[in-house]
């Protein structure tokens, strides 16, 4: 799974040590709530989900999990299907 890091910084420039809550608003925004350990205040940052959608990375051309799978069914695949009562068609 690929993802893009969303940078979070307080107005004082401090990066949060931990996030207290993540949520969604009725206005379709992502909300991140954390405590700034430098200026000692609660920080609540919101971002429209449409902006989040636009900033999503492009999907990989070949997902890593699918690339690791064998291209053709194996004897183990046929055996597994048979154990579930499914007959694998012969080619």
MIDOSE-1310 file (N, C-alpha, C; in nm, 2 decimals, decimal comma, always signed):
residues 91
xxxx	+0,09/-0,12/+0,00/+0,00/+0,00/+0,00/+0,09/+0,12/+0,00; +0,06/+0,21/-0,09/+0,14/+0,34/-0,09/+0,05/+0,45/-0,04; +0,12/+0,54/+0,03/+0,04/+0,65/+0,08/+0,13/+0,78/+0,08; +0,07/+0,89/+0,09/+0,14/+1,02/+0,10/+0,13/+1,07/+0,24
xxxx	+0,25/+1,11/+0,30/+0,26/+1,17/+0,43/+0,19/+1,30/+0,43; +0,11/+1,33/+0,53/+0,05/+1,46/+0,55/+0,12/+1,53/+0,66; +0,20/+1,63/+0,63/+0,28/+1,70/+0,73/+0,19/+1,78/+0,83; +0,22/+1,76/+0,96/+0,14/+1,83/+1,06/+0,24/+1,92/+1,14
xxxx	+0,22/+2,04/+1,15/+0,30/+2,13/+1,24/+0,21/+2,23/+1,31; +0,24/+2,26/+1,43/+0,17/+2,37/+1,50/+0,22/+2,50/+1,45; +0,15/+2,61/+1,49/+0,18/+2,74/+1,45/+0,32/+2,78/+1,50; +0,37/+2,72/+1,61/+0,50/+2,74/+1,66/+0,61/+2,67/+1,59
xxxx	+0,57/+2,58/+1,50/+0,66/+2,50/+1,42/+0,69/+2,36/+1,47; +0,63/+2,33/+1,59/+0,65/+2,19/+1,65/+0,57/+2,09/+1,58; +0,63/+1,97/+1,56/+0,57/+1,85/+1,50/+0,51/+1,77/+1,62; +0,38/+1,73/+1,61/+0,32/+1,66/+1,72/+0,39/+1,53/+1,75
xxxx	+0,40/+1,50/+1,88/+0,46/+1,37/+1,93/+0,36/+1,26/+1,91; +0,23/+1,29/+1,93/+0,13/+1,19/+1,91/+0,00/+1,26/+1,88; -0,09/+1,19/+1,80/-0,22/+1,24/+1,76/-0,32/+1,19/+1,86; -0,41/+1,28/+1,91/-0,51/+1,24/+2,00/-0,63/+1,18/+1,94
xxxx	-0,68/+1,24/+1,83/-0,80/+1,20/+1,76/-0,79/+1,23/+1,61; -0,86/+1,15/+1,53/-0,88/+1,17/+1,39/-1,03/+1,15/+1,37; -1,09/+1,25/+1,29/-1,23/+1,24/+1,27/-1,27/+1,30/+1,14; -1,40/+1,30/+1,12/-1,47/+1,35/+1,00/-1,58/+1,45/+1,04
xxxx	-1,59/+1,56/+0,97/-1,70/+1,65/+1,00/-1,82/+1,64/+0,91; -1,93/+1,70/+0,95/-2,05/+1,70/+0,86/-2,03/+1,77/+0,74; -1,92/+1,86/+0,73/-1,89/+1,94/+0,61/-1,79/+1,86/+0,53; -1,77/+1,73/+0,55/-1,68/+1,65/+0,47/-1,54/+1,69/+0,48
xxxx	-1,49/+1,71/+0,60/-1,35/+1,74/+0,62/-1,29/+1,64/+0,71; -1,16/+1,61/+0,69/-1,08/+1,53/+0,78/-1,03/+1,62/+0,89; -1,04/+1,57/+1,01/-0,99/+1,65/+1,13/-0,89/+1,58/+1,21; -0,78/+1,64/+1,24/-0,67/+1,58/+1,32/-0,65/+1,67/+1,44
xxxx	-0,66/+1,61/+1,56/-0,65/+1,68/+1,69/-0,53/+1,63/+1,76; -0,45/+1,72/+1,81/-0,33/+1,68/+1,89/-0,29/+1,79/+1,99; -0,20/+1,76/+2,08/-0,16/+1,85/+2,18/-0,02/+1,89/+2,15; +0,01/+2,03/+2,14/+0,14/+2,08/+2,12/+0,22/+2,08/+2,25
xxxx	+0,33/+2,01/+2,26/+0,40/+2,00/+2,38/+0,49/+2,13/+2,40; +0,51/+2,21/+2,30/+0,59/+2,33/+2,31/+0,51/+2,45/+2,36; +0,40/+2,48/+2,29/+0,32/+2,59/+2,33/+0,20/+2,56/+2,42; +0,19/+2,43/+2,46/+0,09/+2,38/+2,55/-0,05/+2,42/+2,52
xxxx	-0,09/+2,38/+2,39/-0,23/+2,41/+2,35/-0,28/+2,29/+2,26; -0,41/+2,28/+2,26/-0,47/+2,18/+2,18/-0,48/+2,24/+2,04; -0,44/+2,16/+1,94/-0,44/+2,20/+1,80/-0,54/+2,11/+1,72; -0,62/+2,17/+1,64/-0,72/+2,10/+1,57/-0,71/+2,15/+1,42
xxxx	-0,67/+2,06/+1,33/-0,64/+2,09/+1,19/-0,75/+2,02/+1,11; -0,81/+2,09/+1,01/-0,90/+2,03/+0,93/-0,87/+2,05/+0,78; -0,91/+1,95/+0,70/-0,88/+1,96/+0,55/-1,00/+1,90/+0,48; -1,05/+1,96/+0,38/-1,16/+1,91/+0,30/-1,12/+1,77/+0,24
xxxx	-1,21/+1,68/+0,24/-1,19/+1,55/+0,18/-1,16/+1,55/+0,03; -1,21/+1,65/-0,04/-1,19/+1,67/-0,18/-1,04/+1,70/-0,20; -0,98/+1,78/-0,11/-0,83/+1,81/-0,12/-0,75/+1,68/-0,09; -0,80/+1,60/+0,01/-0,73/+1,48/+0,04/-0,74/+1,38/-0,08
xxxx	-0,85/+1,38/-0,15/-0,87/+1,29/-0,26/-0,77/+1,33/-0,37; -0,76/+1,46/-0,40/-0,67/+1,51/-0,51/-0,52/+1,48/-0,47; -0,49/+1,47/-0,35/-0,35/+1,45/-0,31/-0,31/+1,31/-0,29; -0,41/+1,22/-0,31/-0,37/+1,07/-0,30/-0,27/+1,04/-0,41
xxxx	-0,18/+0,95/-0,38/-0,08/+0,90/-0,48/-0,15/+0,82/-0,58; -0,09/+0,81/-0,70/-0,14/+0,73/-0,81/-0,12/+0,58/-0,77; -0,21/+0,49/-0,80/-0,19/+0,35/-0,77/-0,07/+0,29/-0,84; -0,01/+0,20/-0,78/+0,10/+0,13/-0,84/+0,05/+0,06/-0,97
xxxx	+0,14/+0,05/-1,07/+0,10/-0,02/-1,19/+0,08/-0,17/-1,16; +0,16/-0,23/-1,08/+0,15/-0,37/-1,04/+0,15/-0,37/-0,89; +0,03/-0,40/-0,83/+0,03/-0,41/-0,68/+0,13/-0,52/-0,64; +0,20/-0,49/-0,53/+0,31/-0,57/-0,48/+0,26/-0,71/-0,44
xxxx	+0,14/-0,72/-0,38/+0,09/-0,85/-0,35/+0,06/-0,94/-0,47; +0,00/-0,88/-0,57/-0,04/-0,96/-0,69/+0,08/-1,00/-0,77; +0,19/-0,91/-0,77/+0,31/-0,94/-0,84/+0,38/-1,07/-0,78; +0,36/-1,09/-0,65/+0,42/-1,21/-0,59/+0,35/-1,34/-0,62
xxxx	+0,23/-1,33/-0,66/+0,15/-1,46/-0,69/+0,20/-1,53/-0,81; +0,19/-1,66/-0,82/+0,23/-1,73/-0,94/+0,13/-1,70/-1,05; +0,18/-1,70/-1,18/+0,09/-1,66/-1,29/-0,01/-1,77/-1,32; +0,02/-1,89/-1,31/-0,07/-2,00/-1,34/-0,10/-2,08/-1,21
xxxx	-0,22/-2,14/-1,21/-0,27/-2,21/-1,09/-0,17/-2,33/-1,07; -0,15/-2,36/-0,94/-0,06/-2,47/-0,91/-0,14/-2,59/-0,86; -0,07/-2,70/-0,84/-0,13/-2,82/-0,78/-0,19/-2,79/-0,65; -0,12/-2,71/-0,57/-0,17/-2,67/-0,44/-0,30/-2,59/-0,45
xxxx	-0,31/-2,51/-0,55/-0,44/-2,44/-0,57/-0,55/-2,53/-0,59; -0,53/-2,63/-0,68/-0,63/-2,73/-0,71/-0,67/-2,81/-0,59; -0,57/-2,85/-0,51/-0,59/-2,92/-0,39/-0,67/-2,84/-0,29; -0,64/-2,72/-0,27/-0,72/-2,63/-0,18/-0,86/-2,62/-0,22
xxxx	-0,89/-2,59/-0,35/-1,02/-2,58/-0,40/-1,10/-2,71/-0,39; -1,03/-2,82/-0,41/-1,10/-2,96/-0,39/-1,13/-2,98/-0,25; -1,05/-2,93/-0,15/-1,08/-2,95/-0,01/-1,21/-2,87/+0,03; -1,24/-2,77/-0,05/-1,36/-2,69/-0,03/-1,48/-2,73/-0,11
xxxx	-1,46/-2,85/-0,18/-1,57/-2,90/-0,26/-1,58/-2,84/-0,40; -1,48/-2,77/-0,44/-1,48/-2,70/-0,57/-1,38/-2,78/-0,66; -1,43/-2,81/-0,78/-1,35/-2,88/-0,88/-1,29/-2,78/-0,97; -1,15/-2,79/-0,99/-1,08/-2,69/-1,07/-1,09/-2,75/-1,21
xxx	-1,13/-2,67/-1,31/-1,14/-2,73/-1,45/-1,00/-2,76/-1,50; -0,99/-2,87/-1,58/-0,86/-2,90/-1,64/-0,84/-2,82/-1,77; -0,72/-2,79/-1,80/-0,70/-2,72/-1,93/-0,66/-2,80/-2,04
